[in-house]
Amino acid sequence: MAAITSFLLSLSLALVLLSFHTTALSFPAHVSDPDLVADEVTRSIDNSTARRRELGYLSCRTGNPIDDCWRCDKNWARNRMRLADCAIGFGRNAIGGKHGKIYVVTNSRDNPVNPKPGTLRYGVIQKEPLWIIFKYSMTIKLKEELLMNSYKTLDGRGANVHIAGGPCITIQYVTNIIIHGLHIHDCKSGGNAYVRDSPDHYGWRTRSDGDGVSIFGGSHIWVDHNSLHNCRDGLIDVIRGSTAITISNNHMAHHNKVMLLGHSDSYKYDKKMQVTIAFNHFGKELVQRMPRCRHGYFHVVNNDYTHWEMYAIGGSASPTINSQGNRFLAPDWRFSKEVTKREISPKKVWKNWNWRSTGDEFLNGAFFVPSGSGRSKSYSKASSLGAKSSSKVQALTSAAGALKCRKSSHC
């Protein structure tokens, strides 16, 4: 009897193990050839990896230097300010509120002139450095532009935070700002109203454009891992002498004029502008300006372009554009296959603008029209980090946008 019992237990265990393995690896019943089994195992692993990427589970050794700097840390919620050490590109010295206290947003309401403690506006107008986080998921519908003071971080990790339905974020004549982990969308015009920009000052604001993030005369700014779409004007605009800026790991979709870098052709102070555009995913239903550049130096590196209707990268007023290691997947035949567009100027003028493409991948008929003499001095001013192979771009940008981060777990 004991022998029979032992045999039955062994048989049951074998059946359980067989069931586990066939379920875990998704083997079809007819697979018996060793080569087919190996192929099925590989396919199963690839599918599992793809699912993990879709869910943002991959945290370490992604090759993305920003993510590999902090996402491996299970204790990121206790070490939030470590993020400030992870910036790359021209905005790498943006420290935000690193040396300040943590301020917790507990109230989603907004009062543009007399904001209450616990609200987002109350935190961003303070004079001292602050690392601003959110106690819980919330949607903040601002009544007027959110005028930020220097040395502030907006850190949406650990909550699902939307700034939407009203005027959005303005960074005007301030420095050291980090905006991370937010959903910014459906932004409207504001203005013709009083708005507070510090504890001891408020003033009259004229009509705003309705940008998602407006950087006006700002420096040392880092906009990272946000999801942006469907704003009245630009998703991110950088104008009026702004410089030392990195825009990275963002997901952008459903918008016309995506990103303007440079105020106007006549505004010569933008000649010193330096902006890094890295590891972003330019996604569905985008039309133009990814980015549109004027005067300055722009490093467009390791981004994934999967849709544009008019053009992806454009500009005027002789900007230097250094495009490296990007993946350009041309959209449907009804839309433009050309990546580039020179605004206003005839060819006899723009042929001298320094625009180059090195290591980019062009798919489905996409093409880049270079120009200029390729002066090394000009491109050195438009180079902010080493480009990785364009073959890695899909993986590098797989977690672009606001992340779903849980405490005590890899982000």
N, C-alpha and C positions, 0 to 999 in steps of 0.2 A: 504493500500500500504506500509506504514511504517513497519507494522508487517511482511509482506512478505519479504521486503528488509532485515530486521533484521534476519529473518530465513535463507535466502540465504547466508548472510554473515557468520552466525554461521556455516552453513553446509560447506561452503568453507573452513573456518578456521579448522574445524574438519578434513576435507579431507587432508589439507596441513600437519597438525600435524601427522595424521595417516601415510601419505607418508613419512614424515621425520623419524618417529620412525622405520618403517619397513625397510627403506633404511639404517639408521645408524646401526641397529642391525642385518641386513641381515637375517630377518626372512623369511623362505619359506612360500608360500601361504597356505600350508596345515597344518601348526603348529597351534594347538588350545589347546592341553592338557597342563595344567599349568606346569607339570613336564618337558615336552618337551620344553616349552617356557623358563623355568629356565635354562635348559641345553644349549639352543641356546644362551641365554644371556651370560652364562659363556664362551661358545666357542668363541663368538664374542669378549669378553674382552680379552681372551687369545690370539686370533689372532692379536688383536690390539696391545697388549703388545709385542708380538713377532716381529711385524713390527717395532715398536718403537725401540726395541733392535737392529734390523738389521740396522736401520738408525742411531744408536748412540744417540737417543734422551734422553734416561734415564741418568739423571745427578746426582740425589740425592738419598741417602739411598740405594745405590746399594750393600752395604756391602764391596765393594772394598775400602780399606782405603785411597788409593792414589786418586782415582777419587772423593770420597766423601769429600776430603779435598779442592778441588778447582773447580770441574765442576759445582757445584750448583750456582756459581757466574756469573750472567749475564754480569757483568762488568769485566770479566776475561781479556779482551784486555787492560783495563786500569790498571789491577792489575796483570800483567804477572809474576812479580817476586815472587808472592805468591806461585807459583809452587815449588820454592826452599824449602819451608817449608813442603812439602808433601811427601818427599822420605821416604821409609821404608827399612828395612833390613840392610845389612852390608854397603851399600852405602848411608845410611840416612843422613850423614853429608856433602854430596856433595852439595855445594851451587852455583856452576857455577859462573855466572856473577852477582849474586844477588846485590852486593854492588857497581856495576858499572853503566855506562850509557847504554842506548839502542842504538844499532847500526843497521841500516836498510840496508839490501841488496837490491840494486836497479839494479844491473848489473849481468847477469848470465855468463859473460865471465870469463876466467881464464888465468892468467899469473903466472907460478910457481915461477919466480924469482923477477919480478917487478909488483906485483898486484896493480891494481888501486883502489882508494877509491870508495866505493860502491859495490865492489865485495866481495864474501864470504871469499876468501883467505885473503884479506886485513884485514878483521875483526878478523879472528881467530888467526893471528900471533901477534896481538898487546899485549903489556906487561900488560896493565891495565885490570881490570875486565870489561867484556862487555856482555850484554844480546842481542844476535843477532837474529833479526827477518827479515821477508821477505815482501817487499812492495806489491808483487803480486805473483801469481803462476808462477813457472818457473822450467825448467829442467837444471841442472848444470852438464855439462860434464867436469869433471876435467881433466887436462892434466897430472898431477902428484898427488901423495898422498897429502891430505889436512892435513898438520902438524899443530896440534892445540897447542896453548899456554895455560897456566894455567888460571883458573878462567874465563871460557867461557861457555855460554849457547847457543846452537842452538835450536831455538824455531820456529817450522814450523806452529804453530797454526794460522788459518786465511788465509792460502794460501796452495795451492797444490804444494808442493816442492819435486822434485825428484833429487836425486844425483845418476846419472846412466851413464853407457856407458864408463866410464874411471876408473882410480884409485879412491879410496874412502877415508874414514876417518881414520887417524892414530893419536892415543893418546899415545905419547911416552915420558916417564920420565916427565910427568906433572901431575898436581893434580886439583881437583875440576872442573869437566866437567859434564855438563848435555846435553844430546842429546835427543830431544823430537819432535815428530810429523813429522818425515820425511819419505819419501819413498826412500829406499836405495836398489839398485838392479843393476844387470848386471855389477858388478864391475870387473875391469880388473887389470892386473899387470901393474906396472909402474917402474920407476927407471932408473939407468944408466943415471942420469940427475941431474942437479942442482935444488934444491928446497929451498925456503926461509921458515924459521921457526920463525923468529922474525924480527922486523923492521931493526935491524942492523946485521943480520947474515943470510947467506944462505950457503948450503954445498952440497956435492956430495952424492946422494942417490943410493945405490945399488938396485938390483931388488927386488920389493915388491911381496907379495904373491897374492894379489888380494882379500883381505878381504873386507867385507862391513864396519865393524868397527874393527880396530886392536888396542888393549890396550896392551902396551908394557912398563912395569915398571911404570904403572900409579896407582894412588890411589884416593879414594873418587870420584868415577865415577858412574853416574846414566844414564842408557840407557832406555828410557821409551816411550811407545806409538809410536813405529816406525813400518813400514811395510818393511820387508826385504825378498828378494828372489834372487836366481840365480846369485850368485857371483862365481868367479873363484875358490876361496879357501873356507874360512869360512864366515858365515854371521857375527858372532861376535867371535873374538878370544881374550883370556885374557892370557898373558904369561909374563915371565921374572920378577917375583916378584911383580906383580900387586896385589893389595888387596883393601878391603873396597869398594866393587862393588855391585851394584844392577842392574839386568836386568829384567825389568817388563813391563807388558801390551803390549808386542810386538806381532805382527803376523808374523809368518815365514812359508814359503811355497816354493815348487819347488826348492829343493836344496839337495845336497849330504851331505857334512860334515858341519853340522849346527853350532856347537859351541864347540870350544876347550878351556879348562880351565887348563892351565899348560903347560909349554914349552916342557919339555922332562923328561923321567924317571930319567935322571942323573942330572937334574937341581934342586938342593936341596933348593934353595932359595924360591921356590914355596910352601914350607911347611907352610909358614905363610899366604898363600892366603886364603881369605874368600870372597865367592861370594854367593849372594842371587839370585835365579831364581824364580820369582813369577808372577802369573796371566798372563802368556803368553799363546798364542794359537799356538801349533805346528801343522800346517795344512797339506794341500795336498802335496803329492809327496816329502816327506822328507825321507831320507834314514837312517842316523845315527847321533850320537853326539848331543844329546839334554839334557844335554851336555856330552862331554867326559872329564873326570877329572883326574888330577894328584896331588898327594902329599897333597893338602890343605884340606879346610873345605868348604863343599858345601851344601847349604840349598835349596832344590828343593820343592817348596810349592805352592799348589793351581794352578797348571798349567793344561791345557787341551791338552791331546795328542790324536789326531784323526788319525795320520798316522805315521808309521815308517816301513821301509822295512827290515833293519838289526837289529837294536836295538834302544831304546830310550835313556837310561842312561847307560853310560859305563865308563871305566877308567883303569888306571894302576898305579903302584907305590904307592899303599896303601893310596888312598884318603879316607876321611871320607865323606860319602854321607848320608844325612838325608832327605828322601823323605816323605813328609807329605801332606795329603789331596789333592792329584792329582787325575785326572780322566784319566785312560789309556784305550782307546778303541782300541783293537787290530785290525789291518787292515785285508784285505782279506786273506784267507787261504794260498795263495801263499807266503806270507811274514811271518816273525818271529812273534810268539805270545809272546816271552820272552821280557820283558822290559829291562833287564840288560845284560851287556856283560863285562867280565873281559878280558882285552887285555894281550896277551903274557904269563902271569904267569900261572903255573899249579894250580890245586885246592889246593894242599897242602900248597901253598903260599897264594892264595887269600882268603882262608877260614878264615884268620885272619884279613882281611880288614873290617873295620866297615861300613857296608852298611845296612841300615834298611828302612823299609816301615811301616808307621803308619798312619792309617786312609785313605789310598789310596783306590780308587775304580777301580776294574778290570773288564772289559767288553769284551765279544766276545772271551773269552779264554786267555786274557792277564794274565801274571804272572810275579812276581818279585822274584828273588832269593836273599835272604838276606845272610849276612855273618858277622863274627866277634863276639866278646864277648859283644858288646853293651855297652862299657864303658861309663858311664855318663859324664865323663870329656871330652871325645872326642866329644860326641854329643852336649854338651853344647857349644863347640866352633863352631859347625855347625848349631846352632839354632839362627835365627835372628829376628823372629816374630812369633806370635801365628798363627797356621794353622786353617782355617775354614773348615767346613764339606765339604767333597768331593762332596756331593749332591748339593752344591751351585756353583761348579766350572764353569758350563756352563754359569750361570748368571754373575759370577765374571769376566769372560774373554770375555763376549759378545761384548765388545767394544775394544778388543785388536787390536792394529795397529794404524796407523795414523788416527786421528779424523778429521771429517769435522766440523770445528768450524766457526761460524759466529758471528760477533761483535753484542753486545747487545742481545745475546741469550745464553741460556745454551749450553755449548760445548758438 
